């Protein structure tokens, strides 16, 4: 009824949950996990971006996540399942029905292909590579249109491609079509400086590695995800921090995360400080949501 | 795609959200609202019943909420929409896919008829009375079956009706059929001592009154809901506290809530103490979720 549930084993702790259900739950668990220094979490709000905006964004994004999880092709396309780009744009539009602004754009950019892979029983690096390689110019156009629903903090476009600035929204679509760029191509242009695009072009390498660590870890899932957030932040500079504060600051944040890695009490101090300083490692939160999704699909207990 | 969205005005802040969406969001906002003395909230867990169990319960209950919101009759019943009782049982079964136990049984008992009324554009005391009066013996049977999915703390059955103890689950169904008891009849038997049953038999009187107060209140919605929780707790003894600690203690809790009414800072102290003492006004939390749903449907901002 609400997406396709691919051969979920009866031993799975959530036998009736579809990939779309798990994606929504991943969004909720991500924002609930604490401390995630610099991000809204169970214990911290930003001034105008609060916990309840994330809850609302998660529920609102469902129709798009369900499109991503639909693989039977019925009702939405003359041949084949709904397009990944349309699913993403629908998710972002639904997410935007709250006044906090951009809550989960980056999370959804990762979750949509992950849901599609899970719904076709290919939730693996190879499966994700297949999903990414199958994207089309239409998917790229839908991705650009999604920027019209919400303000997203992004870096400048490649110097040789000013026409492809995502901030142009639908105005960039003619350029996409002229150049025949698929969504995979668009991600490829940003993969060297954007952590989410890098997942698209690497078979979601960091997501799968982090999910394995979550499955091997102990304790309540939100605590595991908070530890994963610190790991991810320590291992590579956060894209959003680099966009907003420069590469040097992003690298310093990575070192500070490394210093408190594995120690959630020590991370509390960092969380207070980043909130005061306006340091928001949002891309690392996106990766944490993606990690939660893979861990949920693989049967992590709740 | 995910339920029916009845004539939601374009001026509504969440034009694309269906009643099922709002019901799920109400569950999330209820658990996020803090302080709600004695209940799991954004800042407090119980030992084995934690915030994440409520998030999981909310997502898991969706298929049942969607059945409640489906009014076109397609796919689930030969004539007419899915039965209210089946929707409730499905919601409880989905909710139970987590290890915390009973997270939202009572919330769902209120939300299912509210969703049905909203989906048919009759979200009013009269509309709820119609939904309740239309229930059947099959609905009552499904209600009893729902108790087999999760342990629910309940009081003893009426002295003259030991066969109708809900803890008997499906074993009570032959008695229901013999006596021709509808779900409305079952609620009627408990309405004098059970706050949720009393809503069923009164056109959801307290829910609608509280929702009006929420709409007139100011500030972030979770704060409004926390104030509503205190109001509701002050105005009538909580059923679950009465079941677990006796009527006298439930009345004392009401007086303590009245003393901090309107003052969330003062309620923080109460929240800490009730957690230590194992006082859990869960029925008042159920009413708070129902209140959130009506406020969401009526366009409260988020």
HADDOCK unambig.tbl for C-alpha pairs under 7 A between the chains (distance, minus, plus):
assign (segid A and resid 2 and name CA) (segid B and resid 2 and name CA) 6.83 0.50 0.50
assign (segid A and resid 13 and name CA) (segid B and resid 97 and name CA) 6.54 0.50 0.50
assign (segid A and resid 14 and name CA) (segid B and resid 97 and name CA) 5.18 0.50 0.50
assign (segid A and resid 17 and name CA) (segid B and resid 60 and name CA) 6.80 0.50 0.50
assign (segid A and resid 21 and name CA) (segid B and resid 59 and name CA) 6.40 0.50 0.50
assign (segid A and resid 25 and name CA) (segid B and resid 56 and name CA) 6.58 0.50 0.50
assign (segid A and resid 25 and name CA) (segid B and resid 59 and name CA) 6.56 0.50 0.50
assign (segid A and resid 28 and name CA) (segid B and resid 55 and name CA) 6.85 0.50 0.50
assign (segid A and resid 29 and name CA) (segid B and resid 52 and name CA) 6.93 0.50 0.50
assign (segid A and resid 42 and name CA) (segid B and resid 42 and name CA) 6.30 0.50 0.50
assign (segid A and resid 52 and name CA) (segid B and resid 29 and name CA) 6.93 0.50 0.50
assign (segid A and resid 53 and name CA) (segid B and resid 302 and name CA) 6.75 0.50 0.50
assign (segid A and resid 55 and name CA) (segid B and resid 28 and name CA) 6.84 0.50 0.50
assign (segid A and resid 56 and name CA) (segid B and resid 25 and name CA) 6.58 0.50 0.50
assign (segid A and resid 59 and name CA) (segid B and resid 21 and name CA) 6.41 0.50 0.50
assign (segid A and resid 59 and name CA) (segid B and resid 25 and name CA) 6.57 0.50 0.50
assign (segid A and resid 60 and name CA) (segid B and resid 17 and name CA) 6.83 0.50 0.50
assign (segid A and resid 97 and name CA) (segid B and resid 13 and name CA) 6.53 0.50 0.50
assign (segid A and resid 97 and name CA) (segid B and resid 14 and name CA) 5.16 0.50 0.50
assign (segid A and resid 98 and name CA) (segid B and resid 302 and name CA) 5.40 0.50 0.50
assign (segid A and resid 99 and name CA) (segid B and resid 302 and name CA) 6.08 0.50 0.50
assign (segid A and resid 302 and name CA) (segid B and resid 53 and name CA) 6.75 0.50 0.50
assign (segid A and resid 302 and name CA) (segid B and resid 98 and name CA) 5.41 0.50 0.50
assign (segid A and resid 302 and name CA) (segid B and resid 99 and name CA) 6.07 0.50 0.50
